[in-house]
Amino acid sequence: MTAVEAVEAIKRFTPAALKVTLTDGTERPVAVARAGNRWARIIAVLDKLSWSVIECLDKDGRVLGIVESEPDEDDDQEDDVGDGGDRYMARVLTDVMRATMRETRLMFDAQLKGQAELLNAMTDGMRHLSDTYRTALQVQQAHLMAPPGPNEGEAPEVMRMMQMAMMMLANGKGNAPTGGSTSG
């Protein structure tokens, strides 16, 4: 069927838009102008496309009618698509494949987001561990530098620094005092 014959069949439906299925199975939307030389434009587009089916759609996207191209009678090659049942099955498989690809993209995005959140949580955990280790080293340094208390081996300054460090960690600051001793 030529593009001119197809447009004559399309005119009966007065569509708002067209969905053209190419011979390779891909679908292409074709706009229908409201005025002017709209039919000539459609003929020009269809002449440039290798189409097999044209769906005439209303303004809401519902199908008004279908125009199919007929294979050339002098064509010696086998039609890959086959009869109407095969075309329907090919269309169903194409729709399933598109839905599967869309779901795969959504799952990939969700997994990527989850991995990013896990990486952030691990980074925060390592940062907290590092801060805790730093505090322990500061307490150890203060203990080694502090003078002994009134009783042998007792260092009250170290105890005060440990209490301050624990209070700072509990308040979420994460930075303990830098050490040094104050006599009291």
JORA-V532143 format. One record per pair of residues at least 12 apart in sequence whose ideal C-beta (glycine too) atoms are under 10 Angstrom apart, sorted by the first residue. I is the first residue (numbers start at 1). GAP is how many residues later the second one is. D is the distance in whole Angstrom. If there is no record, write none. Layout:
[[I	GAP	D] [I	GAP	D]]
This chain:
[[1	45	10] [1	50	9] [1	53	10] [1	66	8] [1	67	8] [1	68	5] [1	69	5] [1	70	10] [1	71	10] [2	41	9] [2	44	9] [2	45	8] [2	67	9] [3	39	8] [3	40	5] [3	41	8] [3	42	8] [3	43	4] [3	44	5] [3	45	9] [3	46	9] [3	48	9] [3	51	10] [3	66	10] [4	35	9] [4	36	10] [4	39	6] [4	42	9] [4	43	9] [5	38	10] [5	41	10] [5	62	9] [5	64	9] [5	65	10] [6	12	10] [6	14	10] [6	36	8] [6	37	8] [6	40	6] [6	41	10] [6	45	8] [6	48	6] [6	61	5] [6	62	9] [6	63	7] [7	31	10] [7	32	5] [7	33	9] [7	34	10] [7	35	5] [7	36	5] [7	38	10] [7	39	7] [7	47	9] [7	60	9] [8	31	9] [8	35	10] [8	59	9] [9	45	8] [9	47	9] [9	56	8] [9	57	9] [9	58	5] [9	59	9] [10	20	10] [10	22	8] [10	29	8] [10	32	7] [10	33	10] [10	36	9] [10	44	7] [10	46	6] [10	54	9] [10	55	8] [10	57	6] [11	28	7] [11	31	10] [11	45	10] [12	44	9] [12	52	9] [12	53	7] [12	55	9] [13	41	10] [13	42	10] [13	43	4] [13	44	9] [13	45	9] [13	50	9] [13	51	4] [13	52	4] [13	53	9] [13	54	8] [14	18	9] [14	42	8] [14	44	9] [14	50	8] [14	51	10] [15	15	9] [15	17	6] [15	27	10] [15	39	9] [15	40	9] [15	41	4] [15	42	6] [15	43	7] [15	44	9] [15	48	9] [15	49	6] [15	50	8] [15	52	10] [16	15	9] [16	16	6] [16	18	9] [16	40	9] [16	41	6] [16	42	5] [16	43	4] [16	44	8] [16	45	9] [16	46	10] [16	48	9] [17	12	6] [17	13	7] [17	14	6] [17	15	6] [17	38	9] [17	39	8] [17	40	5] [17	41	8] [17	42	8] [17	44	7] [17	47	10] [18	12	4] [18	13	8] [18	14	6] [18	24	7] [18	27	9] [18	28	9] [18	33	10] [18	36	6] [18	37	7] [18	38	6] [18	39	7] [18	49	9] [19	34	9] [19	35	7] [19	36	4] [19	37	8] [19	38	6] [19	42	9] [19	44	8] [19	47	10] [20	22	10] [20	25	8] [20	26	7] [20	29	6] [20	30	10] [20	31	5] [20	32	9] [20	33	7] [20	34	5] [20	35	8] [20	47	10] [21	28	10] [21	30	7] [21	31	6] [21	32	4] [21	33	8] [21	34	7] [21	45	10] [21	47	9] [21	48	10] [21	66	9] [21	69	10] [21	70	8] [21	73	9] [22	27	6] [22	28	6] [22	29	6] [22	30	7] [22	31	9] [23	26	9] [23	27	5] [23	28	7] [23	29	5] [23	30	9] [23	46	9] [23	56	10] [23	57	9] [23	58	8] [24	26	8] [24	28	9] [24	56	10] [25	27	9] [25	55	10] [25	56	8] [25	62	10] [25	65	6] [25	66	8] [25	68	9] [25	69	6] [25	72	10] [26	68	9] [27	26	9] [27	28	9] [27	64	9] [27	67	8] [27	71	10] [28	17	9] [28	21	7] [28	23	8] [29	26	10] [29	28	9] [29	32	10] [30	12	7] [30	15	6] [30	16	8] [30	19	8] [30	21	9] [30	24	8] [30	25	10] [30	27	10] [31	14	9] [32	24	9] [32	25	9] [42	12	9] [46	21	10] [46	23	9] [50	19	9] [51	16	9] [51	17	9] [51	18	6] [52	16	7] [52	17	5] [52	18	10] [52	19	9] [52	27	10] [52	29	7] [52	35	8] [53	13	6] [53	14	7] [53	15	5] [53	16	7] [53	28	10] [53	34	8] [53	38	9] [54	12	7] [54	13	4] [54	14	8] [54	15	8] [55	12	8] [68	16	9] [68	19	9] [127	47	8] [128	41	9] [128	46	7] [130	44	9] [131	37	10] [131	38	8] [131	42	9] [131	43	4] [131	44	7] [131	45	8] [132	33	10] [132	37	7] [132	42	8] [132	44	9] [134	31	10] [134	40	9] [134	41	8] [134	42	7] [135	26	10] [135	27	9] [135	30	5] [135	31	9] [135	33	8] [135	34	7] [135	39	8] [135	40	8] [135	41	4] [135	42	9] [136	26	10] [136	29	9] [136	40	9] [137	39	9] [137	42	9] [138	23	8] [138	24	10] [138	27	7] [138	37	9] [138	38	5] [138	39	7] [138	40	7] [138	41	5] [138	42	10] [139	19	7] [139	20	10] [139	22	6] [139	23	5] [139	25	10] [139	26	6] [139	27	9] [139	37	7] [139	38	9] [139	40	9] [140	18	9] [140	39	10] [141	17	10] [141	20	10] [141	37	9] [141	38	5] [141	39	9] [142	13	8] [142	15	7] [142	16	5] [142	18	9] [142	19	5] [142	20	8] [142	23	9] [142	34	9] [142	35	8] [142	36	9] [142	37	5] [142	38	7] [142	39	7] [143	12	6] [143	14	9] [143	15	4] [143	16	9] [143	18	8] [143	19	9] [143	36	10] [143	38	10] [144	14	9] [144	35	10] [145	12	9] [145	13	9] [145	34	7] [145	35	7] [145	36	6] [146	12	5] [146	13	9] [146	14	10] [146	15	8] [146	33	9] [146	34	9] [146	35	5] [146	36	10] [146	37	10] [147	34	7] [147	36	8] [155	26	9] [156	28	8] [157	23	9] [157	24	5] [157	25	7] [157	26	8] [157	27	7] [158	23	9] [160	17	10] [160	21	10] [160	22	9] [160	24	8] [161	15	8] [161	16	6] [161	17	10] [161	18	8] [161	19	9] [161	20	8] [161	21	9] [162	14	9] [164	12	7] [164	13	6] [165	12	7]]
